[in-house]
Amino acid sequence: MLFKFKAIKEGKLVVDKIQADSQEAVLRFLKTGDYFPISIWRVDLPTTTLFSFLFKRVSFNDVVDLTRQLAIMLDAGLTLIDALDILKKQITKPNLLNVLENLDKEIRAGRNFSSALSLYPQYFSGLYISLVKSGEASGKLSDILIRLSDNLEKERAFRGKLRGALIYPAFIIVGMVVVAFVMITFVIPKLLELYKEFNTELPFSTKALLFISSFFSKYWLILIVGFATLVIALVNYFNTKSGKLRLDSFLLRLPVIGNVFKMAALVDATRTLSILVSSGVSLMEALSIIIETSSNLIYKNAFEKIKKHVEKGVSLGIAMKQSGIFPPILVQMTLVGEQTGHLDETLFRVSRYFELDSELAIKAMTTLIEPTILIVIGTGVGFLVFSIITPIYSLTSSLK
């Protein structure tokens, strides 16, 4: 959402715009920037079209590519302003270009890079901004951006593998449901009308198919509306905290598929912790960032409890062990890393271990899904063929 604000800084009135999730987020930003807020109001944006949403929005891939290009140019000795000028000449996507222009404007006005990035929390995560702030404080912004771009590219690669594993079965399942609905609703009733003209006993499977097809043909519109309503209701429920908790818990308990979600959460957590700790971010701040960026509510809640234990002086490894949901190898390696003073290196090795496990989990999921789909399709087709052809044999026998 876009907000406008009036504030006083160093005795001067400032009127500006900022992208934020809420007025509270704008207020927090102003207070951290030594502004005295006067008024904040939301600016209504033009209605977003499907085309602009799909092709003009700033995507995760745009952020990954932008980070890599910035890292390369800063590492080559260019200043941040020069790097942004070069990027502005190369970018053709309007929304991304607007972001770069605003970042350039903020930096030229004297704001540091991390504060400028915080204007766009929908594009740059808390991890991203914290690492940039750490790089600015240490004078190693180019090194931090290189490490950050490596992390983002690994995340993109994992998303690509997961998407590639799911897109084929998803396409098949959707196609199968559509074809089955059309067949049962419009095609099969016409075929089965022939059997009503004969006074012969129909098998149970044919009677069941007749009942289902007649029900679908009469109430197909109501069924579509009801299904759409159910989907919307479920989506709204899963967007609530209790619904998200139930969904995440259910996904983690699924055989094979649950292991993929578990490995994905562990890879994100260990890799993020490793990068933050090695970049000089305090452990408490690193845990806060993980809590903020975690997409799985089960692990999010676990890290909230871990943070409370660490605040009381409990070691990270012991706190992980007490949560009861982390693998023994992660707990043990974390304890070793704390004892040796190389927690960042240890967590990085563990993240690599979980990455390999996640790839194996994706392969196992793909191997399981494909034959399952074939079995379901074969069973459905076999039922249809059996229900339609069996009465033909009964009719021919009665005619003889």
ZIKA-V769913 format. One record per residue. SS is DSSP state (2 for helix, 1 for strand, 0 for the rest). PSI is psi in degrees with one decimal (* if undefined). D_LAST is the distance of its C-alpha to the last C-alpha in Angstrom with 1 decimal. Layout:
SS_PSI_D_LAST / SS_PSI_D_LAST
This chain:
0_147.7_76.7 / 1_129.8_79.9 / 1_148.5_83.0 / 1_150.2_86.5 / 1_152.9_89.6 / 1_132.2_93.3 / 1_162.7_95.4 / 1_130.1_99.0 / 1_124.3_99.8 / 0_39.0_103.4 / 0_2.9_104.6 / 1_144.9_102.5 / 1_128.6_99.6 / 1_127.4_96.3 / 1_120.0_93.4 / 1_175.9_90.3 / 1_155.5_86.5 / 1_141.8_84.3 / 1_126.6_80.6 / 0_165.8_79.8 / 0_-26.1_77.1 / 0_170.3_79.3 / 2_-32.9_82.9 / 2_-38.5_83.6 / 2_-39.1_82.9 / 2_-42.7_85.3 / 2_-41.7_87.9 / 2_-40.8_87.7 / 2_-43.5_88.0 / 2_-40.9_91.1 / 2_-38.8_92.8 / 2_-22.8_92.3 / 0_14.8_93.8 / 0_34.0_96.9 / 0_149.3_96.0 / 1_103.4_97.0 / 1_138.8_94.1 / 1_-51.0_94.8 / 1_149.6_91.5 / 1_131.2_87.9 / 1_152.2_85.2 / 1_140.6_81.7 / 1_120.7_81.2 / 0_128.0_77.9 / 0_157.6_76.3 / 0_151.6_74.3 / 0_130.3_70.5 / 0_126.2_68.8 / 0_163.6_66.1 / 2_-38.2_63.1 / 2_-46.7_64.6 / 2_-33.3_67.9 / 2_-40.2_66.4 / 2_-36.7_64.3 / 2_-14.0_66.7 / 0_-13.6_70.2 / 0_157.5_70.4 / 0_113.7_72.3 / 0_171.8_69.7 / 2_-38.3_70.1 / 2_-36.0_70.1 / 2_-42.0_73.0 / 2_-40.6_75.0 / 2_-48.9_74.3 / 2_-41.0_75.4 / 2_-42.6_78.4 / 2_-43.7_79.6 / 2_-43.3_79.4 / 2_-41.8_81.3 / 2_-43.1_84.0 / 2_-43.3_84.3 / 2_-45.0_84.8 / 2_-39.6_87.4 / 2_-37.5_89.4 / 2_-26.5_89.4 / 0_-4.8_90.8 / 0_-0.6_93.8 / 0_151.2_92.9 / 0_163.9_93.7 / 2_-39.9_91.0 / 2_-41.8_92.1 / 2_-40.5_92.0 / 2_-42.3_88.5 / 2_-37.0_87.2 / 2_-42.3_88.8 / 2_-42.5_87.0 / 2_-37.5_83.6 / 2_-30.8_84.1 / 2_-22.9_84.4 / 2_-29.8_81.2 / 0_133.8_78.9 / 0_-17.9_76.9 / 0_121.6_74.8 / 2_-46.1_76.6 / 2_-41.1_76.1 / 2_-39.3_77.2 / 2_-39.6_80.1 / 2_-39.3_81.2 / 2_-46.1_81.1 / 2_-40.8_83.3 / 2_-40.1_85.7 / 2_-38.0_86.1 / 2_-43.6_86.6 / 2_-41.9_89.2 / 2_-43.9_90.9 / 2_-41.1_91.1 / 2_-41.3_92.5 / 2_-25.6_95.1 / 0_-2.3_96.1 / 0_-0.4_97.0 / 0_144.6_93.9 / 0_167.9_92.6 / 2_-42.8_89.2 / 2_-38.0_87.5 / 2_-38.1_88.6 / 2_-40.3_87.3 / 2_-30.4_83.9 / 0_-10.9_83.8 / 0_-16.5_83.5 / 1_65.9_79.9 / 0_-18.2_78.3 / 0_-16.2_74.8 / 0_-38.2_75.3 / 0_117.5_77.7 / 0_171.5_77.0 / 2_-36.1_79.6 / 2_-46.9_79.4 / 2_-50.4_80.1 / 2_-40.0_83.1 / 2_-39.8_84.6 / 2_-40.8_84.5 / 2_-41.9_86.2 / 2_-40.4_88.8 / 2_-40.2_89.4 / 2_-37.0_89.8 / 2_-40.4_92.3 / 2_-35.1_94.3 / 2_-10.2_94.4 / 0_17.0_95.0 / 0_49.5_91.9 / 2_-39.3_89.6 / 2_-41.4_88.3 / 2_-41.0_87.5 / 2_-42.3_85.7 / 2_-35.4_83.7 / 2_-45.3_82.7 / 2_-40.3_81.5 / 2_-41.7_79.7 / 2_-36.7_78.0 / 2_-43.5_76.8 / 2_-43.9_75.3 / 2_-37.4_73.6 / 2_-35.8_72.2 / 2_-40.7_70.8 / 2_-40.3_69.2 / 2_-41.1_67.7 / 2_-40.4_66.3 / 2_-42.4_64.7 / 2_-39.9_63.2 / 2_-42.1_61.9 / 2_-43.0_60.2 / 2_-42.3_58.7 / 2_-41.7_57.5 / 2_-33.4_56.1 / 2_-27.9_54.2 / 2_-23.1_52.7 / 2_-39.0_52.0 / 2_-54.1_49.0 / 2_-34.5_47.1 / 2_-42.8_48.2 / 2_-43.1_46.9 / 2_-43.8_43.5 / 2_-44.4_43.2 / 2_-45.0_44.1 / 2_-41.1_41.7 / 2_-43.3_38.9 / 2_-42.9_39.6 / 2_-47.0_39.8 / 2_-43.1_36.6 / 2_-40.0_34.7 / 2_-44.9_36.3 / 2_-43.6_35.3 / 2_-49.4_31.7 / 2_-35.3_31.2 / 2_-39.3_33.2 / 2_-30.2_32.3 / 2_-53.2_29.3 / 2_-39.7_26.7 / 2_-36.3_26.8 / 2_-36.0_25.7 / 2_-41.7_22.7 / 2_-13.5_21.7 / 2_-29.5_22.2 / 2_-34.4_18.8 / 2_-22.9_17.2 / 2_-20.6_19.3 / 2_-14.2_17.6 / 0_140.3_14.3 / 0_71.2_14.6 / 0_149.5_13.3 / 0_124.2_15.7 / 0_144.5_17.3 / 0_160.7_18.9 / 2_-41.5_22.7 / 2_-38.1_23.6 / 2_-40.0_21.8 / 2_-42.2_23.4 / 2_-41.5_26.7 / 2_-38.2_26.4 / 2_-43.6_25.6 / 2_-46.4_28.7 / 2_-46.4_30.9 / 2_-39.1_30.0 / 2_-38.5_30.5 / 2_-44.8_33.8 / 2_-41.6_35.0 / 2_-29.9_34.1 / 2_-38.2_36.1 / 2_26.2_39.0 / 2_-36.7_39.3 / 2_-41.8_42.8 / 2_-38.5_43.9 / 2_-41.4_42.5 / 2_-46.1_44.5 / 2_-42.4_47.6 / 2_-41.5_47.2 / 2_-44.5_46.7 / 2_-41.2_49.8 / 2_-41.7_51.8 / 2_-43.2_50.9 / 2_-45.7_51.9 / 2_-42.3_55.2 / 2_-41.8_55.9 / 2_-41.7_55.3 / 2_-45.0_57.5 / 2_-38.9_60.3 / 2_-41.9_60.0 / 2_-11.7_60.2 / 0_-13.2_63.3 / 0_162.6_65.0 / 2_-44.7_66.9 / 2_-39.6_64.7 / 2_-42.5_61.5 / 2_-37.8_62.8 / 2_-42.8_63.8 / 2_-42.0_60.3 / 2_-47.0_58.7 / 2_-39.0_61.0 / 2_-41.3_60.7 / 2_-43.7_56.9 / 2_-39.0_56.9 / 2_-24.8_59.3 / 2_-10.5_57.1 / 0_139.9_54.0 / 0_138.5_53.2 / 0_-59.2_54.2 / 2_-38.8_54.6 / 2_-32.7_57.3 / 2_-32.8_59.3 / 2_-47.2_59.4 / 2_-36.9_60.9 / 2_-47.3_63.3 / 2_-37.9_64.6 / 2_-43.3_65.0 / 2_-40.8_67.2 / 2_-38.3_69.2 / 2_-47.8_69.8 / 2_-45.6_71.1 / 2_-48.8_73.3 / 2_-40.1_74.9 / 2_-42.2_75.4 / 2_-45.2_76.9 / 2_-43.0_79.2 / 2_-47.3_80.3 / 2_-43.7_81.2 / 2_-46.5_83.0 / 2_-42.4_85.1 / 2_-19.7_86.1 / 0_3.6_87.2 / 0_5.6_89.6 / 0_138.1_87.7 / 0_155.0_88.4 / 2_-39.0_85.7 / 2_-42.4_85.6 / 2_-38.3_85.1 / 2_-41.8_82.5 / 2_-36.6_80.5 / 2_-39.6_80.9 / 2_-40.8_79.4 / 2_-41.6_76.5 / 2_-40.6_75.8 / 2_-39.4_76.0 / 2_-10.0_73.7 / 0_130.0_71.1 / 0_-19.6_67.7 / 0_119.4_66.2 / 2_-28.1_67.4 / 2_-48.5_67.2 / 2_-30.8_69.6 / 2_-47.8_71.6 / 2_-37.1_72.3 / 2_-42.2_73.1 / 2_-28.7_75.7 / 2_-41.7_77.2 / 2_-39.5_77.8 / 2_-41.8_79.1 / 2_-40.4_81.6 / 2_-38.9_82.9 / 2_-41.3_83.4 / 2_-36.0_85.1 / 2_-29.5_87.4 / 0_1.1_88.5 / 0_1.9_89.4 / 0_142.2_86.3 / 0_157.1_85.4 / 2_-43.5_82.3 / 2_-43.8_80.7 / 2_-40.8_81.3 / 2_-38.3_80.0 / 2_-41.0_76.8 / 2_-38.9_76.4 / 2_-26.5_76.8 / 2_-32.2_74.1 / 0_3.6_71.5 / 0_-3.4_69.1 / 0_143.1_70.7 / 0_148.8_69.9 / 2_-34.2_72.6 / 2_-37.1_73.4 / 2_-42.3_74.4 / 2_-46.6_76.5 / 2_-44.3_78.3 / 2_-35.0_78.9 / 2_-42.2_80.3 / 2_-41.6_82.7 / 2_-42.7_83.8 / 2_-37.5_84.3 / 2_-39.1_86.5 / 2_-35.4_88.5 / 2_-12.0_89.2 / 0_15.3_89.8 / 0_52.2_87.1 / 2_-38.4_84.4 / 2_-44.7_83.4 / 2_-41.1_82.9 / 2_-45.2_80.9 / 2_-34.8_78.6 / 2_-42.0_78.1 / 2_-40.5_77.0 / 2_-39.0_74.6 / 2_-37.1_73.1 / 2_-38.8_72.4 / 2_-44.6_70.7 / 2_-31.5_68.5 / 2_-46.5_67.8 / 2_-40.3_66.4 / 2_-37.6_64.4 / 2_-37.6_63.0 / 2_-41.0_61.8 / 2_-37.2_60.1 / 2_-38.3_58.5 / 2_-42.7_57.2 / 2_-42.0_55.7 / 2_-39.0_54.0 / 2_-44.6_52.7 / 2_-43.6_51.3 / 2_-35.3_49.7 / 2_-40.1_48.1 / 2_-44.6_46.9 / 2_-52.2_45.0 / 2_-30.9_42.5 / 2_-43.5_42.1 / 2_-43.0_41.1 / 2_-39.8_38.6 / 2_-42.8_37.1 / 2_-45.1_36.8 / 2_-45.1_35.3 / 2_-40.4_32.8 / 2_-43.8_31.8 / 2_-45.3_31.5 / 2_-40.6_29.4 / 2_-40.3_27.2 / 2_-44.1_26.6 / 2_-46.9_25.8 / 2_-45.1_23.3 / 2_-43.4_21.6 / 2_-31.7_21.5 / 2_-38.3_20.1 / 2_-32.8_17.5 / 2_-44.4_16.2 / 2_-26.6_14.4 / 2_-41.5_12.6 / 2_-37.8_10.9 / 2_-40.6_10.2 / 2_-42.9_8.8 / 2_-36.4_6.4 / 2_-41.0_5.3 / 2_-33.0_5.4 / 2_-33.0_3.8 / 0_*_0.0
